Amino acid sequence: MSKRILLAICRKALGLILISNSIASLLSALNVLYGAYLNALIQFHEAYVLNELLFIFLALTSILNLAPAKALGKIEIRRFLFHHYVYGFILIFLYFTSALLFSIMQPWVWDVQAYMSLLFCWGAALIIDDIYDVSPKIAFLLDAAARIIRRSGWLIQIIHAISSLFSAYVAFQILAWNIENILLLGINPFLNPIRIFLVTNLFITAFYGLKIVKDRVWLMNSRSEG
């Protein structure tokens, strides 16, 4: 395998990882916001004065990270049997099938669903990465949206910077809570990797957003349109 092909594969994999990361962070933020709407207790930050509305910035950063992450992995790699989005839909189907099965089993099995949710993130990442091949209508709508976004480069740059800074604040607060209450992690050691994944994921989302802003990606897109 040539060095060029290996680099292309690594870049594709990095793009998919960052897309999956953004999806996982988005789901985490939406889960917190939904819990706040239901007045549910948010376990990982109740010791801090951390307004649940700050997770709106985390959700926004996750969404804004998607396009640059997709562009990073925009490399043609030979498909194996099917389009990438087909495998994505298969993974999502497996996730919902497992969720249905676990819902009728013993309560402790619910813990497994936290791990199975990774199937959804990976599946959604494959679909987003290959979204242009899903439907010509979707491709047309995305191209139209891209033209509008390019004309608003400065505005998106500012919004992305603000949302990424708030996302970093949220990530540091959650990390601080977990460090201060480290004994709580011993309640169920099976969930420890998920907690670590959650915190790591939030930091990746925040700092990747800041990197996008630093690289002035949205302004580059705006200039290319002009």
PyMOL commands that set and color helices and strands:
alter all, ss='L'
color gray80, all
select helices_A, chain A and resi 3-37+52-72+84-103+107-129+131-133+136-150+153-180+182-187+189-214+217-225
alter helices_A, ss='H'
color red, helices_A
deselect
rebuild
show_as cartoon
